[in-house]
């Protein structure tokens, strides 16, 4: 059954931009290369933002990152961004436009993390890299003009899943504070779309489907069991996690796992804003002139700005 009739007409170009892709270990590099070719860095300086490449020492890997700083404003707050890509693809360059916008419009220092990808580097490597980046932001806070109590984390899809995992990991270790998690249709639960939990048949047709999801989780988990913090939905308790903005969409495979996680946060007394945008599917923001994309950008910036600059 096709759900094309439920997709907002402004997003129909996405079906040509992102045709169905059958993942395998043999064609994964082709998928990555296609994404890298489309990820072009913009002119950050034209927006009053200084962008620079930085390398952060990790336990067993030097993590490549991009750092965005507003040129004329004293930032005061920071945002650790984690890119999407199903845990198997994606790059720091792919989110350049939004990260430049965040630095320019909100006056926030943004650090985006080039974490290692599965299956070459399954857990715990990707989370280790993100934790190293969080630690670097805290350690460099004075030099960057950041208040350590005003550092948020976030990301999209697998990046949102890693941000949620990072929030759990940081809570459990108690070393680095996080003031807010900013999650766009995060990839939280390895059970979603499996035979045991197929979910609503109206979700998951476009861009990222059940087969993609199974492949991504298998690569990411490797030989380790599915458990928290790597699989955020499996965490025993969400007590003590930071305030949250959760944005999901009506036709996304992750819709219900996102709603379930947001409800768990709410039930634990954690300030949580949940947005469910109808008529949209995974990666809908790839259609930049869609009214739904513009609504998303406005909601994203407003919520993040209120979280890191509450005054």
Secondary structure, DSSP 8 states (H G I E B T S, - for coil): ---GGGS-GGGTTHHHHT------TTTHHHHHHHHHHH-----GGGGTEEEEEEEEE-SSSEEEEEEEEESSS--EEEEEEE--STTT---GGGGHHHHHHHHHHH--EEEEEE---TTTT-TTHHHHHHHHHHHHHHHTHHHHTEEEEEEEEEEETHHHHHHHHHHHHHHHH-SS---EEEEES----TTTTBTTB---TTSS-SSS-HHHHHHHHHHHHTTS-S-TTTSGGG-S--TT--EEEEEEETT-TTHHHHHHHHHHHHHTT--EEEEEETT--TTGGGSTT-HHHHHHHHHHHHHHHHHH---
